[in-house]
């Protein structure tokens, strides 16, 4: 399966915690969309969303993984409880490539939300790991973020990723 990650799943270790066979194929562009941090999460923070926007380009990473693992990713992303799945074409290595992507359902969009710092760190880490354009990475780094009021959740989320890096 080909999957377009544009948020925290750009971090290969984070995605591999969810789907062990994840293999990055390269940086891709999704025309007519932009990165927003307004998808309401069950933890009360803002998560990334590919939001339609004329004239904009969303940059992310295409991963390939075993189709048997899709259910695990669907559950981690909250498919049906905040995100919908959609087939879409991105430009990978200059060619149109059909992938699936998660898009926030409109009833889960709240522009007043901020991501937690730990979540933003995963997005920044993924952008740097895959060498997204420096201006794009700088815009991600400039995103305001809040401190998670539940320190054990942050510790748990970071520990999951560390376990896949070992």
C-alpha positions in Angstrom: 0.0 0.0 0.0 1.1 3.5 -0.7 0.4 6.1 2.0 1.1 9.9 2.0 2.2 11.1 5.4 2.2 14.9 6.1 2.1 15.1 9.9 3.7 13.2 12.7 3.7 10.0 10.6 6.5 11.6 8.4 8.7 10.4 11.3 9.7 6.9 10.2 10.1 5.6 13.8 6.7 6.9 14.7 5.0 5.4 11.7 6.9 2.1 12.2 5.5 1.9 15.7 2.1 1.7 14.0 3.0 -0.3 10.9 6.3 -2.2 11.2 6.8 -2.7 7.5 6.7 1.1 6.6 9.3 2.0 4.1 9.8 5.6 2.9 9.8 5.9 -0.9 10.4 9.7 -1.1 9.2 13.2 -0.6 6.0 14.1 -2.5 3.8 17.1 -3.2 0.0 17.3 -3.0 -1.2 20.2 -5.1 -4.2 22.2 -3.9 -3.7 21.5 -0.2 -1.9 23.0 2.7 -0.8 21.9 6.1 -3.1 22.9 9.0 -2.9 22.0 12.7 -6.6 22.2 13.4 -7.9 18.6 13.5 -9.3 18.1 17.0 -7.8 15.1 18.8 -9.3 13.1 21.6 -6.6 14.6 23.8 -7.9 18.1 23.1 -4.9 19.3 21.0 -4.7 20.1 17.3 -3.3 17.5 14.9 -2.2 17.9 11.3 -4.7 18.0 8.4 -4.3 18.2 4.7 -6.7 21.1 4.1 -7.9 22.1 0.6 -6.3 25.4 -0.5 -6.1 26.7 -4.1 -2.6 27.5 -5.2 -0.9 25.8 -2.2 1.2 22.7 -2.0 1.4 20.3 0.9 4.7 18.4 1.2 5.0 15.0 2.8 6.4 11.6 2.5 5.1 8.5 0.6 5.5 5.3 2.5 4.9 1.7 1.3 3.7 -0.9 3.8 2.1 -4.3 3.9 -1.7 -4.1 3.4 -2.2 -6.5 6.3 -1.1 -3.6 8.6 -3.6 -1.0 7.4 -6.1 -1.7 10.2 -3.4 -0.8 12.7 -2.8 2.5 11.1 -6.5 3.2 10.6 -7.0 2.6 14.4 -4.1 4.8 15.3 -5.3 7.6 13.1 -8.9 7.4 14.3 -10.4 6.4 10.9 -14.1 7.2 11.2 -13.6 9.2 14.4 -12.0 12.3 13.1 -10.2 11.3 9.9 -11.5 9.9 6.6 -9.4 8.0 4.1 -9.2 9.1 0.5 -7.3 8.0 -2.6 -5.4 10.9 -4.1 -2.6 11.6 -6.6 0.6 13.1 -5.4 3.8 14.0 -7.3 6.5 11.6 -6.3 9.8 11.9 -8.2 8.0 14.2 -10.7 5.3 11.6 -11.5 1.7 11.3 -10.5 1.4 8.5 -7.9 -1.9 7.2 -6.4 -1.8 7.0 -2.6 -4.2 7.1 0.3 -4.2 9.9 2.7 -6.1 10.8 5.9 -8.2 14.0 5.8 -9.9 15.5 8.8 -13.7 15.4 8.8 -15.1 18.9 8.9 -16.9 18.3 12.2 -13.5 17.7 13.8 -11.9 20.9 12.6 -11.3 23.7 15.2 -9.0 26.5 14.2 -8.4 27.6 17.8 -6.4 24.4 18.7 -2.7 24.1 19.0 -0.6 21.0 18.8 1.2 19.7 21.8 5.0 20.3 21.7 5.7 16.5 21.6 3.4 16.1 18.6 5.0 19.1 16.8 8.4 17.6 17.5 7.5 14.4 15.6 6.4 16.5 12.6 9.6 18.5 12.7 11.7 15.4 13.1 10.0 13.8 10.1 10.5 16.9 8.0 14.2 16.9 8.8 14.6 13.2 8.5 13.3 13.3 4.9 15.0 16.6 4.0 11.8 18.5 3.1 12.6 22.0 1.7 14.2 24.2 4.4 11.5 26.9 4.0 8.8 24.3 4.5 10.5 22.8 7.5 11.0 26.3 9.0 7.3 27.0 8.7 6.6 23.8 10.6 9.1 24.8 13.3 7.4 28.2 13.5 4.0 26.6 14.4 2.9 27.6 17.9 2.5 24.7 20.3 1.2 24.1 23.8 2.5 22.0 26.7 0.5 18.8 27.2 -1.3 19.0 30.6 -0.7 15.3 30.9 3.1 14.8 31.2 2.7 11.0 31.3 1.1 11.0 27.8 4.0 12.9 26.4 6.4 10.5 28.0 4.4 7.5 26.7 4.3 8.9 23.1 8.0 9.6 23.0 8.8 6.2 24.5 6.9 4.4 21.8 9.0 6.0 19.2 12.2 5.4 21.1 11.3 1.7 21.2 11.2 1.5 17.4 14.6 3.3 17.0 16.4 0.8 19.3 
